[in-house]
């Protein structure tokens, strides 16, 4: 039986979901299902977001001006809401990556010192 609870893992994921979402949107705009699929594939299943997690996170990013959303009506099928990163979002991503790198390096040093 694992010693780490699902709650602990969930808390660790929460801290990095928004970073990952911004990173996924750097090259092109994407719609919700596409984001979920790519995030799951790129993380080898570690990030397997449900709609109840994805859309509130995207809404928070949109409220902060880091992403913009717009509807696209295809010639066939249903309209899709696409998300794209803004210039402000790119700056935030750059800052977040720097913080992430410092946190990861600091964590690694602590873990290595404890062995």
Residue pairs with C-beta under 8 A, 6 or more apart in sequence:
13 46
13 47
16 100
17 47
17 49
17 53
17 57
18 57
18 60
18 61
18 96
19 93
19 96
19 97
19 100
20 39
20 43
20 47
21 35
21 39
21 57
21 58
21 61
21 67
22 61
22 66
22 67
22 85
22 89
22 92
22 93
22 96
23 93
23 97
24 30
24 35
24 38
24 39
24 42
25 35
25 67
25 83
25 84
25 85
25 89
26 85
26 90
26 93
28 84
29 82
29 83
29 84
30 38
30 82
30 83
31 72
31 80
31 81
31 82
31 83
32 51
32 54
32 55
32 58
32 80
32 81
32 83
35 49
35 54
35 58
35 83
36 48
36 49
36 54
39 47
39 49
40 47
40 48
40 49
49 57
58 67
58 69
58 83
61 67
61 83
61 89
62 68
62 69
62 83
64 88
64 92
65 86
65 88
65 89
66 85
66 86
66 88
66 89
66 92
66 93
67 83
67 84
67 85
67 86
67 89
68 83
68 84
68 86
69 81
69 82
69 83
69 84
70 81
70 82
70 84
71 79
71 80
71 81
71 82
72 79
72 80
72 81
72 82
73 79
74 80
85 93
